[in-house]
Amino acid sequence: MVLGSGLFRIWRHQPRVLIIEDELRDVEWLDRSVREIGYAVSGTAGTFREARKALANRNFDTVLLDIGIDEQQSPEIADLLLERSIPFAFLIGDKTPFEARHAKVPLLNKPYTRAELRPLLETLVGPPGGTAIKTASAG
């Protein structure tokens, strides 16, 4: 919508989070916590194959990525997210990022807490809920 002041107002939807995690208990906690904080969960994936399928849907704004999905460390998903400039964070227990190129990816350490999850999501995609963003006119 173009406003009379020469500014554009772009309405954002509620930020959508894709959870890629293979531990069911963690998936359930993350799903519930993400929603309670005010974000939407676009889906979950518990295997590498499910993750690839979910990524192909592109119905998310950020990803919470288990660093060791399917009990193996595989950098392909993280590399794909970096290549597409999709904001994401690693979910880690006792593991560390795959490669040096992943060193700047934010980490959420187990055991997870909402006190850590909320600021992480705000860093990745902004505040929860739909928001209006004003930008300067292109002309």
N, C-alpha and C positions, 0 to 999 in steps of 0.2 A: 504494500500500500504506500502511495506517495503522500507525504504530509505537506501542508501548505508552507512549512518553514524550509523546504528544500531538503528535508531529511527523509530517509527511508526507514520504515519500521518493519523489521523482519520478525515474525512470530516464530519462536522455537517451540517444538514439541517437548514433552517430558523426555529427558535424556534416557536412552535405552542402553542397557548393559547386557552383553553376552557373557555368560559364565561358562568357561571351559575348565572343568574340574572332574576328576574321576572318583573322588571319595564322596559317596552319597550323603553322608552326614554333613560334610562341608558344603555341598551343593545346596542342601536344604537350608542350612544356616545362612549362606550367602544370599540365596533367593529371598528368604524372609527379611533379612536385614536390609538388602538393597531396596526392597519395596517399602519397608517401614521408614527408611530415611527419606523416601520421596522420589526415587528413581523407578523407571520401568525395567523389567527384565524381559528382554526380547527372546531369550531362549537359553537353554543349557546344552552342553555337550560333554559326554563322559568318555569318549574315545577319540583317537586321532581322526578316524573316518567321520564321525559325527561332527567334529570340529571343522573339518574341511567343508562339509555340507552346510553347516551353519554360517561359515564365513562367506560362502557363495551367495547366500541369501541377502547379505548386506543390509539387514534390517536392524542395525545396532549403531550406537555412537561410540562405544568404548568396549573393551574386552578385559575381563579378569581371567588370566591364563595360568593354569596350573603348569608349573615348570617341568613336571615329570608325568605328563598324561600317559596312560597305558603303561605305567611303571618303567618308562624309558625317557631319557632326555633327548628331545629332538628339536632342533632349532628352526625347523621349517615354518611352523606357525608364527613364531615371533618374527622371523625374517619377512614373511608375507605381510604381517601387520606393519612392520617398519617400512617396507616397500610402498605400501598403500597409504602411509602417513596416518594410520588409525591409532588413536591413543589407547594404550593398554598398560596393564601392570601385571607383574608376575605374582602368583600365589606360591609362596615357598614355605617349606618346613625346614628340613636340614640341608636343602640343596641350594646352590648358588646359580646365578645366571649362566647361560650356556657358553657364550663367547664374549670377548672383549667388546664387540659391537653392541652388546646388550647391557653394558654396564650402566647406562643412563636411564634404563627402564625402571620405573618405580617398583618397589617391592611391598607386598603385604605379607607379613610373617605370621605363621601359625604359632600359637592359637590366635585367630582373628578376633578383633574387637570392633564394635561400632564406632568407638572413639577414634580408631585408626582408619576405618573404612570410609566414613563420611568425608574427611578432608582429602583422602586419596581420590575419591570420585569427583569432588569439587575441582581438584587440580586437573583431572583428566578431561572433564566435560562441563564444568561450571556447576552452578547451584541446581538443586533438584527442582522439579516442577517446570511448567512452561514459563518462559520469560520473553520479554520483548527486548530487542536489541536495536538501538538507534545507530545508524551509520550516516556519514556525510553523503550528500548527493553526488552522483557521478558526473553531473554537468556543471 
